[in-house]
Structures are given as structure tokens and as C-alpha cells.
Amino acid sequence: MKKILYLSIITFISVFTACKNPTDDITLIITPNIFNYTTAIKVDDASGNALPTGLVVEITGPDAGAVYNTSGTRSFIVQEGYIYMGIDPHKDPTSGSPLEFNVKVSGDAILDVNIPFTITAGQRFQVKPIKILNINNPPSGASVSKPTVNLTTLATQPVTISTNATTSSLVSTLQLQAGTQFLNAAGQVLSGNTFTTVLVNLDARNADGIALFPGGSLASESIVNAVGQTISGSFVPAGVIDIEFYLDAVEVKSFNKEVTIVQDINPSYINPKTGALVKVGDLLEVFSYEVTTGIFKFERTVSVISHNNNKLAVSYPISHLTAYIVGYVEGACSNSSLQLNATWMTAGVSYPLNVKFLNSQNQVILDQILNVSSTTTLIPLPVVPTGTSTLIVSHSSTGAVLFNGPVNVNCGSLISATLASIIQKPIVTMQLFVRCPGQTVTVSALPTFQLYFRLTGSNAAFLPLGEVVKGYISTTSLDVTKRYDFRGVWDSKPKTVSNRAIVANNSTTVGDGSGENLGTHDSVNNLEMLNEACASIGQ
């Protein structure tokens, strides 16, 4: 397996200490690579439960070859709720030439997701939170059903199946014609005895449902419109359904006879074309979404109808299985920037900020966490809707809202937002040095990596604290009266130090000499790792 190797040492973490000697109990981590650009996906179960096991991660797209895990290999996994990635330093993005790739997460118990990423010059780190739908334990915004079909009956009679009507008032039904045959991805007719389905209806009225929208965001650069052009756009969905058929456990991709969908839509949907509440006779658009490619494709325009005790719905035929979205696509662009005005920021301090854009229906379009400092307040944006949106900027560790208001987006424009000042905690710094065994001076090449934290005992997800640059970090996100758990990543494996108090200024030297630290946690292995890393740089 190809592996990137760079001569460096990265050590981590617990120079944040209790009232005893602030250099006790260091947990040492050494890794063979440094990336100038890193990114992560924060993966959460949509229902708040533990993630299912056996998740598979794949990197695809035009710049997939530039993406590595943090150990410098191309093997990717979900580790304690995160997928960590770095960009080959020889292929870093440059001005006007961002990197683009997709991260696909799949598994037997989940609805597969395909998340697009864009890495722009200067945006050294970002975290993108996504939700995973466990089809065996869905949240309130997703209705899952697994109806089976008697193939003997279907051979001579039409069969109707539907999504779960007990968990959502919005229901979709599928009408299969008598004699329907099922085809695989190669267009070959499948035969078998057991026909199973998985039908997922996402409620566009519910934030949990919107969080599960195909592609992980309502905005996309991969939308094929009615005339075959690939455009950027932002979906305003009135209804979403994902359909999977299996014949003897083999996935069905299409059929020889069209299947008709009758799909309930959000009755409080505001039609973007009319600006009024949706009504019978309004025209909406249907798009399909293929998770393998991450591409949305226009299918047809449909009229809103009334059925089943005056419920609003749309009806349309389908010839292949995928996800289907009913609603409209509004304009969007991917070449705008956000200028954060924050004169209160302290020079040299890293601020983890959560940036969100919401559309006119109060649905989240963009959600990402960035490291911002007083010198990096100009932020290139991925796809955001044009026109008026709501921008929310908050401090990801404290939750303090720094900006919440309307902004106007024009392609290529600069969006300006003045952030409210916050009460900053005392500056806490960490300085880490490394001395190789047998040497008298410390190593000069120190690492840059991302540091995560949470309050001890909270059992909450780890949040970005900031970037450790050449062994040093300065932050105002920590309270010297509280205790924290800290986490870094080595060789794609999270390393955690728990229950640590902090002091304002922390420094230590990692080594095997008097007064130096190898940690009380597996110090023998830590020494071996230190020797290996030092040997790799000739010390």
C-alpha cells in the first residue's frame, strides 16, 4: 500500500494537567507524516445512538488520489465518530485551484451517504458534521418500512407497497404492475424467490429529516438540470424518498415496467416560484439522486394533486431505483467568501467557529466547523444559495452565537459579518518539545495537528479545540477551573487523555531523561515509538 513518509515527530497531548507537576502523565504519540491541510467528518447517528459497526469508507472524485488518512495510507475508517483525512503536501490546493473529492460511507444497517468536499487554498482545516440513518432505529424525521412482495402474486396482479404510516403523516406508495421483472446494474433480469424492500421517507418539515438529505447538504455542485447542464444549486425540498429493492439479497437497479409513486408532500411548503403556500395545481420538479456518483438529475415536472382525505401529493412514474426529491432547485454558487469582522480576537489564538447557512424555509444549507484566527478571517465558501440567506456563526465549544442575521449572496461576492465580542477565558498555551534518546538537544522539527476536547464526564462528542502548530497552541476556549478530556489522532487512531485540569501555561519535554516524560500509560511502548521516530530522522 502506498504511504506518504515525511521526516517529523508528532507528540500529544496531556501537558494540560492537574495541580500536581504539570508535566506528569504525558501520553506520547509519534507519527511519520505531516499534512498542511487536514479535514474531518464528524459522523453521528441521527437518533443519537451508537454508530453501527462495519461501516465502510471510500474516497472518490477528481482529487481522490491526493487524500490520505493521518498515517499516510489510503485506508479509511470511522474511528470513534470521526473520519480523519489529510492532503498530500505535494498536491495542496492553490489560489483558484481547489481540491474536490467525495467521501462515501456505507454499511448493511445504514442508508449510504456520499459527502462532497472542497478544499480551498488557505482553509487548512475543517470539520463537516453528518448524520447517519440506521434503518433499524430511525429518528423522528425519517420513516422506514421494509415491506415484502409475494412474487407469485406480482406475476399476475399489481401490488402496492408504502412507507410507514404509523411513524409519519407523510406517506409514499409505490404501485408495481403485474408481471414486473427486476434488473441488476448491468440490465440483466434477476431471478429469485425472496423479494424485500427498504423504503425511507424523509420529512422535509423536520430538522432531523433535512439532516439526512442525500449528499449531506441541500446545496450541491453536481445537479444535472432539465437541459443536461451540470449546475450548482440549492434544493428546497417538499418531499424525499429513498427506495431499495432486493431479490434474493441482490440489489435491484431498474425494472421492465414503470413503477408509479404517489408521494405526500409538506402541506406547509412555501412554493419558491409563487412565494405562497403550495396548493393543488402547482408545478414542482422531481430530481433523482445516485449515491454511488453523488449526482442529482432532473427527472420531470409534476402537478400537485389532492388525495387520501385532501392530502397534498405528487404522482410520477419511475424506471430506476434511487432517491427522489420533490420541490425546487434555487440558484447557488461556489466562488463566494465570508469575511468575519472580529477586532476582539486575540492575536495567536485559535477560535473554532461553527458556520451555518439557512434557506428561506429555515433549513440548514451549510454546516461546518473551521479554525479561525485574527489573521484568517477571510473564509472561502463551498456551495451556498444565492439571494438572501440566514447566516449563523457560533463558537463551537461554548455555543455562544456571534452572528445571526440575513446576508445577501451573489456569485463571486464578499459576504461581510461582524461578530459579537465574547467574554474570553484566560489564554491557555501548550508548548511541546521532544528530545531523542542519547541526544542533548530537543528536536527542532515539531508537528502541526488538530486537537479535540470535551468536558470530563460529559460523554459528549469531542469538538475541535484548534490547531497545534509546530507543537504549540494558544486558546481561550478552556476554563482553568474545569477538567477536560483531550484527543489527538495518531496513525488514524484517536488517542485520548481523560480528566485533566489545566494551568495557564504548559510546557514539557518528551524524552527518557531526568525530569522528562514518556507517560505513565504504556511508557515502554512509548519509548519504543520514540526511538523508531528518532531513527527515521537520523537521531
Phi and psi in degrees as a GROMACS rama.xvg file:
@    title "Ramachandran Plot"
@    xaxis  label "Phi"
@    yaxis  label "Psi"
@TYPE xy
-65.0684  139.617  LYS-2
-140.452  134.733  LYS-3
-81.9406  130.602  ILE-4
-123.668  123.908  LEU-5
-130.332  144.253  TYR-6
-79.9585  105.247  LEU-7
-161.839  167.674  SER-8
-130.948  133.185  ILE-9
-122.381  125.784  ILE-10
-123.679  157.08  THR-11
-157.52  131.819  PHE-12
-168.526  -47.074  ILE-13
-84.3776  62.8235  SER-14
-88.7165  -2.07039  VAL-15
-83.5868  115.076  PHE-16
-133.127  177.328  THR-17
-84.032  -168.425  ALA-18
-70.8193  -16.2393  CYS-19
-70.3169  -170.287  LYS-20
-47.3307  121.019  ASN-21
-68.9107  4.37205  PRO-22
-113.646  12.6193  THR-23
-75.7214  154.879  ASP-24
59.6695  41.3056  ASP-25
-68.3815  133.319  ILE-26
-100.413  119.976  THR-27
-95.4382  136.3  LEU-28
-133.434  134.855  ILE-29
-128.106  137.518  ILE-30
-141.452  153.089  THR-31
-90.9003  14.1101  PRO-32
-146.062  155.074  ASN-33
-128.644  136.981  ILE-34
-117.018  140.096  PHE-35
-77.3894  -28.9313  ASN-36
-125.11  126.83  TYR-37
-130.928  156.909  THR-38
-150.542  162.84  THR-39
-148.253  151.269  ALA-40
-111.336  125.46  ILE-41
-92.0428  110.078  LYS-42
-100.829  121.631  VAL-43
-126.523  143.829  ASP-44
-68.727  134.337  ASP-45
-63.4465  -23.6649  ALA-46
-94.5981  0.444865  SER-47
83.0568  10.8715  GLY-48
-93.3464  175.533  ASN-49
-63.9998  145.174  ALA-50
-66.7704  143.494  LEU-51
-66.0616  154.696  PRO-52
-81.6512  167.575  THR-53
78.4577  20.4441  GLY-54
-71.0566  139.722  LEU-55
-112.103  133.526  VAL-56
-116.86  129.968  VAL-57
-129.31  142.738  GLU-58
-109.372  125.196  ILE-59
-131.985  -177.624  THR-60
102.88  174.992  GLY-61
-62.1122  -32.4933  PRO-62
-112.402  24.4215  ASP-63
-58.5971  -32.7531  ALA-64
-66.1504  -14.0853  GLY-65
-91.8588  -3.41454  ALA-66
-101.793  129.6  VAL-67
-130.758  161.771  TYR-68
-79.5375  176.705  ASN-69
-74.2001  -6.21462  THR-70
-95.5693  -0.11271  SER-71
88.1262  18.6171  GLY-72
-116.81  176.77  THR-73
-103.449  20.8988  ARG-74
-99.0008  122.793  SER-75
-119.499  138.34  PHE-76
-141.347  163.923  ILE-77
-90.9714  116.827  VAL-78
-113.434  108.08  GLN-79
48.579  44.8114  GLU-80
90.2739  3.83913  GLY-81
-131.109  148.603  TYR-82
-115.446  117.921  ILE-83
-103.934  137.061  TYR-84
-141.256  151.88  MET-85
-134.356  156.708  GLY-86
-102.019  131.701  ILE-87
-50.2739  119.624  ASP-88
-59.1501  -20.4485  PRO-89
-77.1013  -9.88411  HIS-90
-125.371  27.6745  LYS-91
-57.2881  148.583  ASP-92
-65.3031  150.88  PRO-93
-122.375  168.815  THR-94
-58.0051  122.493  SER-95
83.9962  -3.95735  GLY-96
-132.105  76.9861  SER-97
-72.5092  165.236  PRO-98
-98.5475  140.792  LEU-99
-131.174  131.364  GLU-100
-155.296  170.283  PHE-101
-124.067  145.228  ASN-102
-115.937  114.953  VAL-103
-103.51  130.109  LYS-104
-118.641  124.792  VAL-105
-134.855  163.774  SER-106
179.751  159.44  GLY-107
-63.64  -31.4005  ASP-108
-100.897  4.8236  ALA-109
-124.913  163.885  ILE-110
-84.3221  116.22  LEU-111
-57.5271  146.819  ASP-112
-128.036  152.034  VAL-113
-135.574  108.549  ASN-114
-105.974  118.807  ILE-115
-78.9594  143.92  PRO-116
-127.112  142.308  PHE-117
-128.061  124.111  THR-118
-110.471  116.885  ILE-119
-103.859  157.251  THR-120
-58.1671  131.965  ALA-121
91.6781  -18.097  GLY-122
-92.8478  80.8936  GLN-123
-69.2542  -23.4355  ARG-124
-153.005  141.667  PHE-125
-152.508  150.858  GLN-126
-119.014  128.764  VAL-127
-113.054  114.42  LYS-128
-80.8765  135.541  PRO-129
-132.503  158.292  ILE-130
-109.666  140.296  LYS-131
-110.198  132.165  ILE-132
-94.4206  112.581  LEU-133
-82.7403  112.116  ASN-134
-66.6108  -14.061  ILE-135
-90.8555  -7.39721  ASN-136
-153.166  68.5418  ASN-137
-76.7607  158.166  PRO-138
-80.6055  -178.971  PRO-139
-64.9496  -25.504  SER-140
-86.361  3.1487  GLY-141
-131.802  129.212  ALA-142
-109.533  122.106  SER-143
-118.229  133.54  VAL-144
-136.623  154.558  SER-145
-131.597  61.8614  LYS-146
-69.4241  148.108  PRO-147
-106.352  160.445  THR-148
-125.863  131.94  VAL-149
-79.4833  112.431  ASN-150
-67.0288  -30.3518  LEU-151
-64.4021  -42.1893  THR-152
-65.8312  -44.6256  THR-153
-62.9976  -26.6243  LEU-154
-61.2108  -28.6149  ALA-155
-124.707  -10.9331  THR-156
-136.742  148.625  GLN-157
-68.3863  150.533  PRO-158
-130.476  137.816  VAL-159
-116.073  131.075  THR-160
-124.99  160.409  ILE-161
-148.592  163.655  SER-162
-73.9137  172.627  THR-163
-72.7395  113.142  ASN-164
-82.2045  -13.5585  ALA-165
-85.0503  -19.9537  THR-166
-106.004  -5.85464  THR-167
-154.194  141.688  SER-168
-77.841  -13.688  SER-169
-95.8134  121.191  LEU-170
-124.922  143.218  VAL-171
-118.387  136.157  SER-172
-117.713  147.135  THR-173
-120.206  127.566  LEU-174
-108.042  112.317  GLN-175
-95.9912  133.321  LEU-176
-79.3352  151.007  GLN-177
-59.1761  136.715  ALA-178
82.0233  12.0297  GLY-179
-65.0329  132.602  THR-180
-107.97  151.392  GLN-181
-113.788  139.795  PHE-182
-119.725  148.89  LEU-183
-86.8389  -172.133  ASN-184
-64.1461  -23.8916  ALA-185
-88.8617  2.42117  ALA-186
81.7806  13.1917  GLY-187
-89.3005  141.734  GLN-188
-70.0124  130.538  VAL-189
-93.9412  148.463  LEU-190
-128.106  151.785  SER-191
171.39  -176.461  GLY-192
-113.889  -25.2962  ASN-193
-116.544  119.658  THR-194
-113.173  117.911  PHE-195
-124.216  160.052  THR-196
-139.641  158.667  THR-197
-132.452  116.037  VAL-198
-115.373  125.121  LEU-199
-122.677  119.154  VAL-200
-104.396  123.478  ASN-201
-99.5765  130.465  LEU-202
-87.6874  111.181  ASP-203
-69.4271  -10.5411  ALA-204
-81.9379  -13.2676  ARG-205
-112.527  132.56  ASN-206
-61.4779  -34.3281  ALA-207
-65.6866  -35.3177  ASP-208
-69.1597  -43.087  GLY-209
-64.8273  -34.8612  ILE-210
-63.0127  -19.3968  ALA-211
-99.8431  11.4615  LEU-212
-57.5991  140.955  PHE-213
-51.9103  134.964  PRO-214
85.7178  -3.48154  GLY-215
78.1021  1.71227  GLY-216
-158.31  150.099  SER-217
-74.077  -16.8879  LEU-218
-100.798  145.618  ALA-219
-153.604  150.135  SER-220
-96.8843  1.124  GLU-221
-120.508  61.144  SER-222
-115.585  121.377  ILE-223
-92.7864  118.116  VAL-224
-85.4386  -172.38  ASN-225
-64.5726  -22.1199  ALA-226
-104.756  13.3548  VAL-227
85.5526  8.91096  GLY-228
-87.5695  142.038  GLN-229
-88.978  121.845  THR-230
-129  166.411  ILE-231
-93.558  143.478  SER-232
-163.83  171.221  GLY-233
-130.155  120.991  SER-234
-76.1957  141.351  PHE-235
-119.865  89.0231  VAL-236
-82.6863  142.406  PRO-237
-103.312  -17.624  ALA-238
-169.921  147.027  GLY-239
-140.465  133.313  VAL-240
-135.792  139.011  ILE-241
-115.255  133.921  ASP-242
-126.148  128.515  ILE-243
-132.036  130.607  GLU-244
-118.235  145.047  PHE-245
-136.825  136.465  TYR-246
-118.192  111.063  LEU-247
51.4599  45.1706  ASP-248
71.8461  3.31157  ALA-249
-93.9781  129.781  VAL-250
-69.6121  132.972  GLU-251
-89.9299  133.939  VAL-252
-110.782  -24.9328  LYS-253
-157.688  -176.841  SER-254
-150.908  165.098  PHE-255
-85.1288  -13.2346  ASN-256
-129.461  138.957  LYS-257
-60.8884  143.195  GLU-258
-103.579  135.878  VAL-259
-99.8081  129.101  THR-260
-103.264  133.35  ILE-261
-114.855  111.757  VAL-262
-118.824  116.593  GLN-263
-63.3448  145.16  ASP-264
-120.935  165.789  ILE-265
-62.0408  115.518  ASN-266
-69.6366  -16.9699  PRO-267
-99.9693  15.2439  SER-268
-66.4101  130.773  TYR-269
-92.9287  115.215  ILE-270
-66.4507  115.587  ASN-271
-60.8802  -24.0213  PRO-272
-77.6695  -30.8377  LYS-273
-108.311  -20.5655  THR-274
73.3603  9.47492  GLY-275
-120.89  168.664  ALA-276
-60.0942  137.129  LEU-277
-60.8322  145.681  VAL-278
-146.064  168.481  LYS-279
-58.3106  134.727  VAL-280
96.702  -16.8827  GLY-281
-63.26  148.857  ASP-282
-98.9118  130.388  LEU-283
-124.559  162.119  LEU-284
-106.169  147.686  GLU-285
-114.005  127.942  VAL-286
-121.317  145.643  PHE-287
-102.44  160.469  SER-288
-137.375  126.058  TYR-289
-105.231  113.881  GLU-290
-65.2503  -29.7255  VAL-291
-63.3286  -39.7743  THR-292
-99.6251  -20.5368  THR-293
73.7502  22.6268  GLY-294
-107.188  133.066  ILE-295
-93.5557  142.887  PHE-296
-137.517  130.632  LYS-297
-63.5384  133.783  PHE-298
-109.248  -50.1534  GLU-299
-173.437  168.748  ARG-300
-104.09  138.282  THR-301
-131.938  155.929  VAL-302
-95.4157  143.311  SER-303
-74.5832  133.299  VAL-304
-120.332  169.941  ILE-305
-115.142  133.566  SER-306
-155.011  168.411  HIS-307
47.9161  68.3098  ASN-308
64.0248  45.6754  ASN-309
68.1235  23.9263  ASN-310
-77.6815  141.013  LYS-311
-81.0498  137.978  LEU-312
-155.341  172.914  ALA-313
-130.167  153.022  VAL-314
-130.855  134.32  SER-315
-158.418  152.816  TYR-316
-87.26  149.85  PRO-317
-129.15  151.538  ILE-318
-119.211  -3.90895  SER-319
-147.257  161.679  HIS-320
-102.386  133.109  LEU-321
-174.403  -160.598  THR-322
-95.2518  146.046  ALA-323
-126.272  133.189  TYR-324
-118.125  129.971  ILE-325
-111.516  131.295  VAL-326
156.785  -132.055  GLY-327
-143.874  157.31  TYR-328
-111.434  121.673  VAL-329
-96.7124  165.43  GLU-330
-65.6589  151.51  GLY-331
-153.398  162.651  ALA-332
-145.61  159.977  CYS-333
-123.752  19.5975  SER-334
-125.235  29.818  ASN-335
-101.81  163.795  SER-336
-133.02  154.23  SER-337
-112.504  121.153  LEU-338
-100.681  114.175  GLN-339
-93.4729  120.81  LEU-340
-98.4137  112.521  ASN-341
-148.404  80.6488  ALA-342
-67.4284  -15.4437  THR-343
-79.1906  -10.9094  TRP-344
-63.3214  137.644  MET-345
-85.5678  129.73  THR-346
-58.0475  135.76  ALA-347
85.8087  -2.6953  GLY-348
-100.864  138.51  VAL-349
-96.0558  130.706  SER-350
-117.798  113.833  TYR-351
-80.0759  114.042  PRO-352
-115.434  139.057  LEU-353
-97.3801  119.092  ASN-354
-109.545  123.928  VAL-355
-128.401  141.015  LYS-356
-116.974  135.258  PHE-357
-119.295  144.848  LEU-358
-87.1335  -173.854  ASN-359
-65.4586  -19.893  SER-360
-95.2395  13.268  GLN-361
64.4259  29.7138  ASN-362
-99.8101  139.441  GLN-363
-72.0668  123.718  VAL-364
-94.4773  -46.7621  ILE-365
-131.704  136.995  LEU-366
-146.091  111.105  ASP-367
-150.41  155.999  GLN-368
-112.837  128.989  ILE-369
-126.306  151.048  LEU-370
-89.71  122.477  ASN-371
-124.859  141.368  VAL-372
-131.065  179.156  SER-373
-65.1032  -16.8732  SER-374
-106.008  0.56164  THR-375
-130.052  49.0181  THR-376
-91.4763  -3.52367  THR-377
-95.0861  114.858  LEU-378
-116.493  115.428  ILE-379
-65.7788  138.412  PRO-380
-105.029  144.331  LEU-381
-73.7639  -157.861  PRO-382
-66.8381  123.978  VAL-383
-132.995  149.932  VAL-384
-69.3275  143.525  PRO-385
-77.5882  162.098  THR-386
89.1242  -154.433  GLY-387
-90.0062  125.735  THR-388
-129.429  168.781  SER-389
-101.038  125.983  THR-390
-104.924  130.703  LEU-391
-125.29  122.244  ILE-392
-118.047  125.447  VAL-393
-134.312  159.441  SER-394
-80.4732  118.891  HIS-395
-68.9217  -20.9036  SER-396
-92.3618  -35.7362  SER-397
-97.4271  -20.622  THR-398
82.6885  -1.63576  GLY-399
-63.3163  128.912  ALA-400
-84.839  121.849  VAL-401
-100.331  -23.2034  LEU-402
-155.36  136.026  PHE-403
-152.195  102.823  ASN-404
-176.457  173.332  GLY-405
-75.3637  144.257  PRO-406
-135.904  153.561  VAL-407
-108.502  126.677  ASN-408
-110.274  123.078  VAL-409
-122.471  141.721  ASN-410
-57.2132  130.096  CYS-411
82.3227  -0.244058  GLY-412
-86.0099  164.953  SER-413
-103.911  120.645  LEU-414
-95.0793  124.564  ILE-415
-108.316  134.587  SER-416
-140.03  124.653  ALA-417
-92.0021  119.511  THR-418
-85.0544  135.59  LEU-419
-64.8036  142.415  ALA-420
-71.8413  152.88  SER-421
-121.592  157.511  ILE-422
-76.9031  108.66  ILE-423
-87.1435  135.06  GLN-424
-72.1763  164.818  LYS-425
-55.6921  145.238  PRO-426
-67.223  129.059  ILE-427
-113.668  129.381  VAL-428
-121.279  152.377  THR-429
-131.186  129.394  MET-430
-125.963  125.146  GLN-431
-117.088  130.793  LEU-432
-120.03  155.123  PHE-433
-130.439  130.012  VAL-434
-118.791  123.726  ARG-435
-73.3077  141.973  CYS-436
-53.5052  133.72  PRO-437
87.8751  -5.52759  GLY-438
-105.788  155.626  GLN-439
-101.14  -13.9962  THR-440
-118.76  157.613  VAL-441
-79.2097  157.867  THR-442
-70.001  135.953  VAL-443
-87.1372  -24.4961  SER-444
-88.6759  97.566  ALA-445
-107.057  158.963  LEU-446
-88.1025  165.218  PRO-447
-121.197  126.201  THR-448
-158.299  170.695  PHE-449
-96.074  139.406  GLN-450
-116.97  136.399  LEU-451
-120.017  157.964  TYR-452
-154.071  165.996  PHE-453
-159.109  161.965  ARG-454
-68.9108  134.657  LEU-455
-60.7399  134.44  THR-456
85.0132  -4.06841  GLY-457
-80.6004  -25.273  SER-458
55.8903  20.8018  ASN-459
-81.2282  168.888  ALA-460
-67.6806  147.78  ALA-461
-70.541  138.973  PHE-462
-115.147  152.143  LEU-463
-63.6441  131.068  PRO-464
-91.0446  -36.2971  LEU-465
152.244  -173.001  GLY-466
-99.0479  125.591  GLU-467
-84.0353  112.641  VAL-468
-105.397  115.33  VAL-469
50.5093  46.677  LYS-470
80.0743  10.1482  GLY-471
-132.985  138.689  TYR-472
-143.202  143.83  ILE-473
-130.751  129.095  SER-474
-145.15  153.57  THR-475
-114.953  18.8592  THR-476
-89.5605  -6.40277  SER-477
-108.183  144.753  LEU-478
-105.075  120.229  ASP-479
-67.5025  -7.54939  VAL-480
-95.1214  -0.800261  THR-481
-119.487  167.133  LYS-482
-111.908  147.766  ARG-483
-134.915  157.546  TYR-484
-103.334  139.139  ASP-485
-122.081  149.72  PHE-486
-142.268  138.318  ARG-487
-131.548  179.488  GLY-488
-126.417  127.459  VAL-489
-127.792  130.085  TRP-490
52.8009  39.8003  ASP-491
65.5058  16.1724  SER-492
-118.189  123.162  LYS-493
-64.8183  137.092  PRO-494
-118.155  128.004  LYS-495
-122.424  135.474  THR-496
-116.85  125.709  VAL-497
-107.654  155.871  SER-498
56.1928  59.0579  ASN-499
-115.867  131.024  ARG-500
-84.2894  169.063  ALA-501
-130.413  158.824  ILE-502
-119.565  168.647  VAL-503
-65.0075  -40.7594  ALA-504
-128.645  128.997  ASN-505
-128.803  133.264  ASN-506
-149.349  152.778  SER-507
-160.564  162.837  THR-508
-117.053  128.064  THR-509
-89.8996  121.404  VAL-510
-179.145  -172.357  GLY-511
-110.522  15.3233  ASP-512
-92.492  179.253  GLY-513
-63.9894  130.279  SER-514
78.623  0.268257  GLY-515
-101.705  173.001  GLU-516
-127.326  134.62  ASN-517
-117.241  -0.371086  LEU-518
88.1313  152.448  GLY-519
-89.6156  -9.46804  THR-520
-96.3234  100.953  HIS-521
59.5289  51.8159  ASP-522
-66.1912  -30.4846  SER-523
-62.799  -46.8184  VAL-524
-66.1814  -35.8377  ASN-525
-62.0348  -40.1336  ASN-526
-64.4484  -41.5212  LEU-527
-61.5091  -42.7489  GLU-528
-63.6922  -40.289  MET-529
-63.3661  -43.7352  LEU-530
-61.4555  -42.0375  ASN-531
-62.8568  -45.1771  GLU-532
-67.7485  -39.0548  ALA-533
-66.0488  -38.5896  CYS-534
-61.2012  -34.225  ALA-535
-67.8919  -20.4076  SER-536
-110.858  15.6822  ILE-537
76.8529  27.1316  GLY-538
